[in-house]
Amino acid sequence: MSVNFNNNSKHVSYYNFGSGSLRNLEGLLDQKKGFKLFLIDHYFENKNIVQKLPVKEGDVVFFISTLHEPKTTVIDETLSHFLQLKGNEKPACIVGIGGGSTLDTAKAIANLYNNPGHAEAYQGWDLVKNQAVYKIGIPTISGTGSESSRTCVMTNSKTGLKLGMNSDFTIYDQLILDPDLTKTVPDKQYFYTGMDTYIHCIESLAGSHRNAIGDAFSREALQLSREVFLSDDMKSDKNREKIMVASYLGGVAIANSYVGVVHPFSAGLSVVLGTHHCVANCIVMGAMEEFYPREYHEFNTMVQKQKIEIPRGIAANLSASQYEQLFNSTVIHEKPLTNALGGNFKEILTFEKVTEVFKKM
């Protein structure tokens, strides 16, 4: 009997969850002999979190700029820097600490250490052929699901393609999920990023590429997201735990499915206007009544409940060239759009229709 490998899903091998779990990092790293590479969101430079890390002689600490989302060229340049610094010596472990951009960068670097060539060569599905360097992910904000997903999303500036290294080798070997690390996240960013989980799951559940396990993860993540963002205190200790769990489950869910209409439009905003992913998702949701009517209204209820301001008008008055770029950067995402709208999605998302939707943003 043949095996259907399309349904053969891989998950994070180990996770350590709970308040104060960051203290377990040292013991985990002591099991790995060789230098450790710490890739940390630049937001934490000169912050207390760095002083708590078990950095030892010979280890490398590098702060990842998150002013812009990961680009293939920047990933290549970053790896080149480490190769010049350490020669042919590979890290025993890569530790990614930060939000989705930092976690994605750490996953990409771990892949490229053992897979030759440039990052852009691995944008797509199952193009990474060799096991990555062992890696530990430590999210400091919840929502993107990067900690549990099998992709690391990058933008190729030359092609306008925003796509990840979708591979089982991309998945983290170990996670530390410590909700204490999200205490100081600004309310606005906490909401924007948390909504990524909500949006992942509504897209997955509304699509055609589904299975019972992915649906179960999506439903639970969606329920937790609702409990958090319809509550009176979205950042309470209990709610920070809930959204961290939801983020993890949402990342697993999307590994068993695809996103839908929101993410391709969001990718267009990121590629053409440089809008960060999570706020771009929220901007797009403001134009999604036609595609996700119930969730559109629920999202707006959450926005009002948490008193969050969503940018408006960013794509309302652009040049013809910019609308053409937005169109091309959106419809290039065939898998999620087919998942959401069917194989004839290009008949639905004509240039005129896509432009109309962007002008609502």
N, C-alpha and C positions, 0 to 999 in steps of 0.2 A: 504493500500500500504506500503510495507516495505521500509526502508531507507537504502541507501548504505553508511555506515559509513566510508568506505575506502576513500570516497570523501568529508568527513566532516572535513574541514581544520580549524585550529585555528591559529590566528596571535597574535602578541604583542598587548596588550590592548591599550597602550598609548605610544606616542613618542613625544619628544620635540626636534625640529631640528633648528639649525642655529648657527651662530657665537655668542659666549658668553652665550650659553644656559646652561652651567655648573652652572651659578649663580642661576638657578632655583632649584637646588638640595635641598637647605635648606628648602624651602617651601614645597617640596614634603615629605621630611623626618619629618617635624613638624606634619604632619597628622598621623604619626604612633607613638603610645605610647609604649615606651619600648626601650631597648638598640639597637643600630644599629651596624651591623658588616660590616666593610669596608675591602674588599679583594682587594689589590692593587698590580699590577705588581711590582716586586722588583726593576725594572729599575727606578721607581719614588721615591725610598727611598731617603730622604734628598733633594728632588726636590721641586720647587715652587708649583706644583700642590697640594701637600699634605697640604700646608699651606692654600690653598683656600677652603679646604673641611670643611663642617660644623660639625666637630667632637665635641661632647659634653661629659660632665662627664658621665662615665658609658659605653660609646661606646667602641668598640674594633676595633683597626686597626691592620691588619695582612698583611705582605708583602709576596706575592706568588712568589716563585722562578720559573722562566721560563727558566732556563738553560736546563731543560728537559721538554718534554711535559707531560701532566697529566698522572699519573699512578694510578691505582685503589688503590694500597696500600698507596700511598701518600695522596690521598683523604681521606681514612679512618683515617690515622694518624692525618691529619689536623682537621677533625671533632672531633676526640677524644680530641685534645688539647682544643678546644672551650668548650666541655662538662666538662672537668676538671676545666676550668677557670670560667665558669658560672653555673655549676651544671645543673639542669633541666630547667633553664630559657632559653627560645628560643628567638632569636633576633626578633624584630618587623619588621626588614627589613635587607636584605643583599644587599650590594652595591658592584658590581664588576666593577673594573676600570682597563683597560689594553687591551691587545690584546686577540686573540682567546683563548690562554691557560688559562689566568686569568678569562675570561668571562665563559669559560667552567667549570673551577673549582668552581666558584661561583654558577653556576646552579646545579652542582652535590651536593655541600654542602647543598643548599636549599632543594633539593629533599631528601637527607638522614636524615635531621632533622626530617622529618615526615614519613619516610619509613624505618623500622628497617632492620638491617643487614649490610652487606658489599657492597661496590660500585660494585664489580664484579657481584653481584646477579642481577643487573639491567641493565647490558649490553645487549641490544637487543631492540626489538620493543614493546612498551606499557606494560612494566613490572612494571613501577612505578604506584602504585594504589592510593596514597593519595596526596592531594594538597600540593605543596611545600610551604616553607616560602616565603613571599612576597619579590620580588627582583627587583632591578634596575640595568640595564646594561649601562655602559659608556665606549664605545670603544675609544681607543687612537690611533688606527691604523685601516685602512679600508681594507677589503677583505675577511676575513674568513666567514662572515655571521653569526658568532656565536651569535651576538646580536639579530638576528631575527629567528634563526632556532630552531627546536624542539629537538635538540640533544646536548649533551656535550660529546665530544670524549675523551676516555681514553684508555690507553694501559694496558692490563693485562700481566705482565711479565711472569707469569707462563704458560699461554696458547698461548702467542704470538698473541692474538686477540686485534686488535685496533678497538674499536667499542664504540658507544655512548649509553647514556640513551635516546633513542628515545621515547619521550612522550610529550603529550600536557602540562603536568605539568612542563616540563623543560623550556618552553618558558618564557622569561622575561615578567613581568607585566608592566614595564615602562622602556623606554629608554631615555637617553639624548645623542643626536647626535650633538656634537659640533666640527665642522671641525677645530677650533682653536687648538684642542688637538693634531692634526696630523702634525703641522708645523715643529716640530723638529725631526720627524722620519728620520733616515738616508735613502738616496736615494735607496740604495740596498734593504733594508728591506721593504721600501714603495712599491717597484716594486714587490718583491717576494710575499708579502701579497696581494697586489692588484690583482695579477694574479690568486689568489684562486677564486675570483669572476668570472673572465674570464673562468677559467677551469670548475668551477661548471656548468656554463651556456652552454658551448659547449658540455659537456657530457650529460646534461639534454636534450638538443635539438636533439642530435644524438641518443637518446635512444628510447626504445619501450614503457616505462612506462611514458606516457605523458598525459597531458590534456591541454585544451585551456588556462586556467588561468595560470598554471605553465609556459606554453610557452610564454605567454605575459610578465610575470615577467622576464623570462630569456632573451627574446629579448631586452627588455629595458635596463637591466643590462649590457648586452653584448655591446649594442650601446654606453652606457656611458663609459664602459671600453675602447672601441676603441678610443673614443674621447680623453680620458685622456692619454693613452699610445702611441698614434700616434701623439700627440701634441709636440710642441717644449718645453713646460714647464709643465711636468706632476704634479708638486707640486704648481702650481699657486693657488690663493685663490679659483677661480672658479673650478679648477680641483679637489682640495681637497674636495670641496662640492660634486662634481659629483661622485667621487669614494666612498664617504661615502654613498650616496644614492644607488649606484650600489651594494655595499656590503650588504646593508639592503635588497634590492630587490632580490639579488642572494640567500640570506639565505631563503627568503620566497619561491623563485622558487624551491629550492632543497627540501623544505618540501613537495612540491607537486609532486616530482619525485625522481629519484635516480641519483647518479653520474655514471660514466662509467668506462673506462679502466684506466684512469690516477690515480685516487685515490687509488685503490687497490695496484698498483705498488708503489705509494708513501707511502702507509701504510707499505709495505714491507721494504722500506728503513728506515722508522722510527723505526720499531720494531727491525730490525736486526742490522742496522748501527747507529741508534740513530740520524738520520738526521731530522731536524725540518720540520714540515709539509709543509710550504709554499715553502721553498727552494727545498724540495723534489719534490713537484709538478713541479717546473720549470726544475729540472734535468730530470724528467720523460718525460716532453714534448719534450725534445731533442731526444727522442727515439720513438716518436709517429707518425712518418710520415705514417706508414702503416695503422694506425687506424683512425687518424684525419688529412688527408693530407693537406687540405686547412688551417686549424687552426695551424698546425705545421709550415707552412711557415709564416703565419701571426704573430704567436708568435715570431719567429726569427726576423721578421721585427721590432717588438716592442723592443726586446732585443737590437738590433743594434741602433734603434732610440734613446733609453734612455741610451745607453752606459753602459749596465749592464753586469757584468761578471757572468755567470752561471758555477758552479763547474762541471768539467768533469773528467771522469775516476774513479769515486769513486767505481763503481761496476764492473770494467773491469777485475780485476785480483784477484778474491776472491777464497777461498778454496771451495772444493766440499761441505763441510758441510754448509758453508755460503750460497751457491747457493740453497741448499736444504731448508734451513730456509727461504730464500727469496721466493722461490716457495710456500711453505706452508703458509706463511704470506700474500701472494697475492691472491691465489685461494680460500682462506677461505671466501672471500667476495662475496658470491653467488648472493645477490640481485643486486648490481651494475653491476657485470659481466654478469648476465643474462639480465639486462636492455640493456647493450651495445652489447652483442654478441649472445644472445639467450640461451636457455636451454642447448645447447650442448657446452657451452663455454669451458668445460674441454677438449673437443676434439680439440679445437683451441689452448688453452693455455696449451699445454703439458709442461712437465718439460724442454724439449729441447728448446721449443719456448720461455718460460719465461726466461730461462737462456740467450738465445740469445738477448732478449730485454734488460735485465739488463746489459749485457756486452757492449751495446751501450751507457750506461750512464757513 
